Amino acid sequence: METTNKSSRYATLDGLRGLGALFVLVQHFSPMYHVPLLGHAYLAVDLFFAMSGFVIGSAYDKKIASGSLKFNQYILLRVLRLYPLYLAGLVLGTIAMMVRLPASYWAEIASALPANVLMLPSRVVLPTFYPWLLTIDFSYPLDFPAWSLFFELAVSLGYGLFFRFLSTRMLLLIMCVSGVALGIAAYTSTLNSGAFWSSFYQGFARVGYSFPAGLLLYRHCRPGQSRNHLATLAVLLAAIGLLGVAWPAAHQHASDLFLALAVPPALVWVTTRVEPPARFLRLCAFSGMVSYGIYAMHVPVEIILQEIVYHIHGLAHPGGVTALLLLPAVVLVAWAADRYYDTPLRRAVLTRSRGRRTAGPVSSSARA
């Protein structure tokens, strides 16, 4: 999940990013909120991939093309952007699983750690929703939403390695191949895939379509300059409608495919053409700032919060209390992690890295 530069004018994109993270949260805990599964909320992940393509192109295209940003510098920036909050989610997820599961499962928890610490999937299967004993083959069993961060890192590596080959024609070819793969997946299973070992490979198709789409939008579509609060509101409401409304079951396969192919690039295109009024800029910036933390940590925060609430005696409706506290708790944790952990750590590492180089700094990429 990309976060735009503080000096960027893509504030509506930041606002939409935060909304997408909240969609994912509500989707994962819809029974707790007593709402039906949001129709296509899982496409928020594809939207994040498309945003990443746009923002990475904006932050790095010119620098890599000019040679002012070397490959090792670029990879350092990408790892610094993705790994610290991923690690925070993994640490919280490990704690959450140890709190939730009996001690007899702790050996399995420990065996999942080596691969996950390296940001790689693990074949360990845990009863994530204990005491419901059904095991689900999550590829990241300690924090299952982290599967998409693997593909974020993989596509970042591919962008840096093969940058000089990523012409418009090549990007369109990648999109076409990935689109065909998405079509096959839509009609044989589901596009709500990637989090499980049985469908992990489909994550390559999802990122392979949406990331190049976002990159092409940056390269070929001039962003808009208008500030219009009604247009900004309309974009966010459109996102809610497209991702949240269930389509008729008879057309589920076709609607899944259509929305997966059309919605992520369309929303990125629209959000980069309209900016909110100045009074909403700080709200949008905050939304973008906490979005990654919300996504990376909302599952373990919910588990820990739920375990705490359910052990408080005298509560008549602990599930309702958990639902009431979850959103502010996750936002607070995400804000604190950004302010006191993620940003200071990245600043310190980049400062030390620049001190070791004779080349000039690449400071403007630190938030990309």
C-alpha positions as CSV (number, residue, x, y, z in Angstrom):
1,M,0.0,0.0,0.0
2,E,1.5,3.2,-1.1
3,T,1.4,6.5,0.7
4,T,1.8,9.6,-1.4
5,N,4.4,12.2,-0.7
6,K,3.5,15.0,1.7
7,S,4.0,17.5,-1.1
8,S,1.8,15.5,-3.4
9,R,-1.5,16.9,-4.6
10,Y,-3.1,13.4,-4.7
11,A,-5.1,14.0,-1.6
12,T,-8.3,12.4,-2.9
13,L,-6.2,9.3,-3.5
14,D,-5.1,9.3,0.1
15,G,-8.7,9.7,1.2
16,L,-9.8,6.7,-0.9
17,R,-6.9,4.6,0.4
18,G,-8.1,5.0,4.0
19,L,-11.7,4.2,2.9
20,G,-10.4,1.0,1.2
21,A,-8.6,-0.1,4.4
22,L,-11.8,0.4,6.4
23,F,-13.7,-1.7,3.8
24,V,-11.2,-4.5,4.3
25,L,-11.6,-4.3,8.1
26,V,-15.4,-4.4,7.9
27,Q,-15.3,-7.2,5.4
28,H,-13.1,-9.3,7.7
29,F,-15.4,-8.8,10.7
30,S,-18.8,-8.4,9.1
31,P,-20.5,-10.8,11.6
32,M,-19.3,-8.7,14.5
33,Y,-20.9,-5.6,12.9
34,H,-24.0,-7.6,12.0
35,V,-23.7,-6.6,8.3
36,P,-23.7,-8.9,5.3
37,L,-20.5,-9.4,3.5
38,L,-19.8,-6.3,1.4
39,G,-20.3,-7.3,-2.2
40,H,-16.8,-6.7,-3.7
41,A,-14.9,-5.3,-0.8
42,Y,-12.0,-7.6,-1.5
43,L,-11.3,-5.5,-4.7
44,A,-9.9,-2.9,-2.3
45,V,-6.7,-4.9,-2.5
46,D,-6.7,-4.6,-6.3
47,L,-7.3,-0.9,-5.8
48,F,-4.3,-0.7,-3.6
49,F,-2.2,-2.4,-6.3
50,A,-3.3,0.1,-8.9
51,M,-2.6,3.0,-6.5
52,S,0.9,1.6,-5.9
53,G,1.5,1.5,-9.7
54,F,0.5,5.2,-10.0
55,V,2.4,6.4,-6.9
56,I,5.6,4.4,-7.6
57,G,5.6,5.7,-11.1
58,S,5.2,9.3,-9.8
59,A,7.9,8.8,-7.2
60,Y,10.5,6.8,-9.1
61,D,10.1,6.8,-12.9
62,K,12.1,9.9,-13.6
63,K,14.7,9.2,-11.0
64,I,15.4,5.7,-12.2
65,A,15.3,6.8,-15.9
66,S,17.8,9.6,-15.2
67,G,20.1,7.4,-13.2
68,S,19.9,9.6,-10.1
69,L,18.3,6.7,-8.2
70,K,20.3,3.4,-8.2
71,F,18.7,0.0,-7.9
72,N,20.1,-0.7,-4.4
73,Q,18.8,2.7,-3.2
74,Y,15.4,2.1,-4.7
75,I,15.1,-1.4,-3.1
76,L,16.2,0.1,0.3
77,L,13.4,2.7,0.0
78,R,10.8,0.0,-1.0
79,V,11.8,-2.4,1.8
80,L,11.8,0.5,4.3
81,R,8.3,1.5,3.2
82,L,6.8,-2.0,3.4
83,Y,8.7,-4.0,6.0
84,P,8.5,-2.0,9.3
85,L,4.7,-2.0,9.5
86,Y,4.5,-5.5,8.1
87,L,6.8,-6.6,11.0
88,A,4.6,-4.7,13.5
89,G,1.6,-6.6,12.2
90,L,3.5,-9.9,12.4
91,V,4.6,-9.2,16.0
92,L,1.1,-8.3,17.0
93,G,-0.2,-11.3,15.1
94,T,2.1,-13.7,17.0
95,I,1.0,-12.2,20.3
96,A,-2.6,-12.4,19.2
97,M,-2.3,-16.1,18.3
98,M,-0.5,-16.9,21.5
99,V,-3.3,-15.2,23.5
100,R,-6.1,-16.8,21.5
101,L,-4.8,-20.4,21.1
102,P,-3.9,-22.9,23.8
103,A,-0.3,-23.5,24.6
104,S,-0.4,-26.7,22.6
105,Y,-0.4,-24.6,19.4
106,W,2.6,-22.5,20.3
107,A,5.0,-24.9,18.5
108,E,3.0,-24.3,15.2
109,I,3.1,-20.6,15.8
110,A,6.9,-20.7,16.2
111,S,7.3,-22.8,13.1
112,A,5.4,-20.2,11.0
113,L,7.7,-17.4,12.1
114,P,10.9,-18.0,10.1
115,A,9.1,-17.7,6.7
116,N,6.9,-14.9,7.8
117,V,9.7,-12.9,9.2
118,L,11.3,-13.0,5.8
119,M,8.0,-11.7,4.4
120,L,7.4,-15.1,2.7
121,P,4.3,-17.3,3.0
122,S,4.2,-20.2,5.4
123,R,2.5,-23.7,5.1
124,V,1.6,-23.8,8.7
125,V,-2.1,-24.1,9.3
126,L,-3.7,-22.7,12.5
127,P,-7.3,-22.5,13.8
128,T,-7.3,-18.7,13.4
129,F,-10.8,-18.4,14.7
130,Y,-10.5,-20.6,17.7
131,P,-12.5,-22.0,19.5
132,W,-13.9,-22.7,16.1
133,L,-11.6,-25.5,15.2
134,L,-11.8,-25.4,11.5
135,T,-8.4,-24.7,10.1
136,I,-8.0,-22.4,7.1
137,D,-4.9,-22.6,4.9
138,F,-3.9,-18.9,5.1
139,S,-0.5,-18.3,3.5
140,Y,0.3,-15.9,6.3
141,P,-1.3,-17.6,9.3
142,L,-0.1,-15.1,11.9
143,D,-1.6,-12.1,10.1
144,F,-3.6,-13.3,7.1
145,P,-4.1,-9.9,5.3
146,A,-0.3,-9.7,4.9
147,W,-0.5,-11.9,1.8
148,S,-1.0,-8.9,-0.4
149,L,2.2,-7.2,1.0
150,F,4.2,-10.1,-0.4
151,F,2.9,-9.1,-3.9
152,E,3.5,-5.4,-3.2
153,L,7.2,-6.3,-2.5
154,A,7.4,-8.7,-5.5
155,V,6.0,-6.1,-7.9
156,S,8.3,-3.4,-6.5
157,L,11.3,-5.7,-7.1
158,G,10.1,-6.4,-10.6
159,Y,9.6,-2.7,-11.4
160,G,13.2,-1.9,-10.3
161,L,14.8,-4.9,-12.0
162,F,13.0,-4.6,-15.3
163,F,12.4,-0.9,-15.4
164,R,14.0,-0.3,-18.8
165,F,11.8,-3.0,-20.4
166,L,8.5,-1.6,-19.0
167,S,7.4,0.2,-22.1
168,T,3.7,0.9,-22.7
169,R,3.5,-2.1,-25.0
170,M,5.1,-4.4,-22.4
171,L,2.8,-3.1,-19.6
172,L,-0.3,-3.7,-21.8
173,L,0.9,-7.2,-22.6
174,I,1.3,-8.0,-18.9
175,M,-2.2,-6.6,-18.3
176,C,-3.7,-8.7,-21.1
177,V,-2.0,-11.9,-19.8
178,S,-3.1,-11.1,-16.2
179,G,-6.6,-10.2,-17.4
180,V,-7.0,-13.6,-19.1
181,A,-5.8,-15.3,-15.9
182,L,-8.4,-13.3,-13.9
183,G,-11.1,-14.3,-16.3
184,I,-10.2,-18.0,-15.9
185,A,-10.2,-17.6,-12.1
186,A,-13.5,-15.7,-12.1
187,Y,-15.3,-18.5,-14.0
188,T,-13.7,-21.4,-12.3
189,S,-13.5,-20.2,-8.6
190,T,-13.5,-16.7,-7.3
191,L,-11.4,-13.5,-7.6
192,N,-11.5,-13.2,-3.8
193,S,-8.2,-15.1,-3.8
194,G,-4.6,-14.9,-2.8
195,A,-4.9,-15.2,1.0
196,F,-5.1,-19.0,0.9
197,W,-2.4,-21.5,-0.2
198,S,-4.9,-23.0,-2.6
199,S,-5.3,-19.7,-4.5
200,F,-2.0,-17.9,-3.6
201,Y,-0.8,-18.0,-7.2
202,Q,-3.8,-15.9,-8.3
203,G,-2.2,-13.0,-6.5
204,F,0.2,-12.7,-9.4
205,A,-2.7,-12.1,-11.8
206,R,-4.3,-9.5,-9.5
207,V,-1.2,-7.5,-9.0
208,G,-0.1,-8.2,-12.6
209,Y,-3.2,-6.4,-13.9
210,S,-3.8,-3.6,-11.5
211,F,-0.2,-2.4,-10.9
212,P,0.6,-1.9,-14.6
213,A,-2.7,-0.1,-15.0
214,G,-1.8,2.4,-12.3
215,L,1.7,2.9,-13.8
216,L,0.2,3.5,-17.2
217,L,-2.3,6.0,-15.8
218,Y,0.6,8.0,-14.3
219,R,2.6,8.0,-17.5
220,H,-0.3,8.9,-19.9
221,C,-3.0,10.7,-18.0
222,R,-2.4,14.2,-16.8
223,P,-3.8,14.7,-13.3
224,G,-6.5,17.2,-12.8
225,Q,-6.2,20.5,-11.0
226,S,-9.7,21.2,-9.8
227,R,-10.7,21.4,-6.2
228,N,-14.3,20.4,-5.8
229,H,-15.8,19.0,-2.6
230,L,-18.9,17.6,-4.4
231,A,-16.7,15.8,-6.9
232,T,-14.5,14.4,-4.2
233,L,-17.6,13.2,-2.2
234,A,-19.0,11.7,-5.4
235,V,-15.8,9.7,-6.0
236,L,-15.9,8.3,-2.4
237,L,-19.6,7.4,-2.7
238,A,-18.9,5.7,-6.0
239,A,-16.2,3.6,-4.4
240,I,-18.6,2.6,-1.6
241,G,-21.3,1.7,-4.2
242,L,-19.0,-0.3,-6.5
243,L,-17.2,-2.2,-3.8
244,G,-20.0,-2.6,-1.3
245,V,-23.1,-3.4,-3.3
246,A,-23.8,-7.1,-4.0
247,W,-24.6,-7.9,-7.6
248,P,-27.1,-10.5,-8.7
249,A,-25.9,-14.0,-8.0
250,A,-26.8,-15.1,-11.5
251,H,-24.2,-12.8,-12.9
252,Q,-21.6,-13.1,-10.1
253,H,-18.7,-14.4,-12.3
254,A,-19.2,-11.7,-14.9
255,S,-19.6,-8.9,-12.4
256,D,-16.5,-10.1,-10.5
257,L,-14.5,-10.0,-13.6
258,F,-15.9,-6.7,-14.9
259,L,-15.3,-4.9,-11.5
260,A,-11.8,-6.4,-11.1
261,L,-10.8,-5.1,-14.6
262,A,-12.6,-1.8,-14.5
263,V,-12.9,-0.4,-11.0
264,P,-9.3,-0.2,-9.8
265,P,-7.9,1.8,-12.7
266,A,-11.1,3.8,-13.1
267,L,-11.1,4.9,-9.4
268,V,-7.4,5.8,-9.6
269,W,-7.9,7.8,-12.7
270,V,-10.8,9.7,-11.2
271,T,-9.2,10.3,-7.8
272,T,-6.1,11.8,-9.5
273,R,-8.2,14.3,-11.4
274,V,-10.0,15.9,-8.6
275,E,-8.7,17.3,-5.3
276,P,-10.7,18.1,-2.2
277,P,-11.0,21.7,-0.9
278,A,-8.2,22.9,1.3
279,R,-10.2,22.4,4.5
280,F,-10.3,18.6,3.8
281,L,-6.6,18.2,2.9
282,R,-5.5,17.3,6.4
283,L,-8.3,14.8,6.8
284,C,-7.3,13.1,3.5
285,A,-3.6,13.2,4.5
286,F,-4.4,11.5,7.8
287,S,-6.5,8.9,6.0
288,G,-3.6,8.0,3.8
289,M,-1.1,8.0,6.7
290,V,-3.0,5.5,8.8
291,S,-4.3,3.3,5.9
292,Y,-1.3,1.0,5.7
293,G,-1.2,0.6,9.5
294,I,-4.9,-0.2,9.5
295,Y,-4.5,-2.8,6.8
296,A,-1.4,-4.4,8.3
297,M,-2.6,-4.6,11.9
298,H,-6.4,-4.7,12.1
299,V,-6.7,-8.4,12.4
300,P,-4.3,-8.9,15.4
301,V,-5.6,-5.7,17.1
302,E,-9.1,-7.2,16.8
303,I,-8.1,-10.5,18.3
304,I,-6.2,-8.9,21.2
305,L,-9.0,-6.4,21.9
306,Q,-11.6,-9.2,21.7
307,E,-9.7,-11.4,24.1
308,I,-9.4,-8.5,26.6
309,V,-13.0,-7.5,26.4
310,Y,-14.3,-11.1,26.7
311,H,-12.3,-11.5,29.9
312,I,-13.9,-8.4,31.6
313,H,-16.6,-9.8,33.9
314,G,-20.0,-8.2,34.0
315,L,-20.2,-7.0,30.4
316,A,-23.6,-7.9,29.0
317,H,-22.6,-7.6,25.3
318,P,-18.8,-8.1,24.9
319,G,-19.2,-8.5,21.1
320,G,-20.9,-5.2,20.9
321,V,-18.2,-3.6,23.0
322,T,-15.5,-5.0,20.7
323,A,-17.3,-3.7,17.6
324,L,-17.6,-0.3,19.2
325,L,-13.9,-0.1,20.2
326,L,-12.3,-1.7,17.3
327,L,-12.2,1.1,14.8
328,P,-10.9,3.8,17.1
329,A,-8.4,1.3,18.5
330,V,-7.1,0.3,15.1
331,V,-6.8,3.9,14.0
332,L,-5.0,4.9,17.2
333,V,-2.6,2.0,16.9
334,A,-1.9,2.8,13.2
335,W,-1.3,6.5,14.0
336,A,1.0,5.7,16.9
337,A,2.9,3.1,14.8
338,D,3.5,5.7,12.1
339,R,4.5,8.5,14.4
340,Y,6.6,6.7,16.9
341,Y,7.9,3.7,15.0
342,D,7.7,3.6,11.3
343,T,8.5,7.2,10.3
344,P,11.4,7.6,12.9
345,L,12.9,4.3,11.9
346,R,12.8,5.0,8.2
347,R,14.3,8.5,8.8
348,A,17.1,7.1,10.9
349,V,18.0,4.3,8.4
350,L,17.9,6.7,5.4
351,T,20.0,9.3,7.3
352,R,22.6,6.6,8.1
353,S,22.5,5.3,4.5
354,R,23.0,8.8,3.0
355,G,26.0,9.3,5.4
356,R,27.6,6.3,3.8
357,R,27.1,7.4,0.2
358,T,29.0,9.9,-1.7
359,A,26.1,10.4,-4.1
360,G,23.4,13.0,-3.3
361,P,20.4,12.1,-1.1
362,V,17.0,10.9,-2.5
363,S,15.0,12.6,0.3
364,S,11.7,13.1,-1.7
365,S,11.2,9.4,-2.0
366,A,11.1,8.7,1.7
367,R,7.3,8.8,1.9
368,A,6.6,7.0,-1.4
